């Protein structure tokens, strides 16, 4: 439903789908999150497209593909983003990673002129790398 709506120029929220399908928002959120984690496919919800809320964002998918060794053109194709957008996320990730052992999140945010919540998203991905290695 989300992809069909996007193809028609609209973005659905979880609440929209809750109303249409008559299931709980929690169920929809869980199902979308599980699908995106397992498939590394991005569901174009309003929250994901506009980076609103705590759902898995396209940044996370892009960085995970980058960490798996995918090249920018492939990442852009898989995530339906421009190469420029993918490179922007990768560059921000690398900058945060470089400072992660030298500064606390608040300092990184000030230094890189990013929101602290965004820095924490990137740090989660940095630490995720450590946990898997």
MOMO-V614996 format. One line per field, one symbol per residue. ss: DSSP state (h for helix, s for strand, l for the rest). burial: + if it has 9 or more other ideal C-beta (glycine too) atoms within 8 Angstrom, else -. Layout:
ss: ???
burial: ???
This chain:
ss: lhhhhhhllllllhhhhhhhhlllhhhhhhhhhhhhhhhllllllhhhhllllllllhhhhhhhhhhllllhhhhhhhhlllhhhhhhhhhhhhhhhhhlllllhhhhhhhhlllhhhhhhhhhhhhhhhhhl
burial: -+--++----++++--++---------++--++-++---+-++++++++-----+-++++++++++-----+-+++-++-+-+-+++-++-++-+++-++----+-+++--+-+-+-++++++-++--+----
